[in-house]
Amino acid sequence: VPIVGIAKGKTRKKVELIFNKEAKIFKKEIMELRELFARVRDEAHRFALSYHKKLRKFAIKHS
């Protein structure tokens, strides 16, 4: 099963992709989509942060 992981680079600007052995077969195609992967990662992070803030507001309001 091909698996690809995405991580922020050391400078937080660069996108690093990590491949397992099976995913290396698709490396060229995956590299072409790295900006899409970065946007998906960023949107998931934005969603998680906004949801967490919503939970904190609710907890403070009802405490």
N, C-alpha and C positions, 0 to 999 in steps of 0.2 A: 504494500500500500504506500503510495507516494505521500510524504508528509513534508510540509514546508512551514518553518517558523519565521516570524518577523520580529526584529528587535530594533530599538533605536541605537544608533551608533554612539560612540563615546562623546561626540560633540552634540548629540541630540538632534543633529541636522541630517545625518546620513541614515539611510535605511539599510539594515543588514538582513539578509535572508539566510536561513540555515536549512539545508537540505538533508534528508536521509538518502541512503543509497539508491532507493527506487525513484526518488524525485529528481535525482541528478540527470536522468534521462530527459526530463522536460525542462532542464535549466534554462535554455534559450527562451522558451515560451514564458516561463515564470518570470524571468528577468524583464521581459517586455511589459509585464503586468505589475511590476513592483510599485509603481505609483498608485495603482488601484489598491493594492494590499495596504499601502501606507494610509490611504484615505479611509479604508475600512477600519484599520487599527485606531486611527484618530477619532473616528465617529464612535466606535465602541467605547473608547476612553471618555469622550465627551458625555455620552449617554450614562455611563457608570457614575461619573462625577455629579451630573445633574440629579440622578436618582438618589445618590447618597445625600446630597444637600436637601432634597425633598424630605427624606426620612428624618434627617436631623431637625428640620423645621417642625415637622409633625411631632417629634419626640419632645422638643422644647415647649411647643404649644400645649401639649397634653400632660405636662409634668407638674 
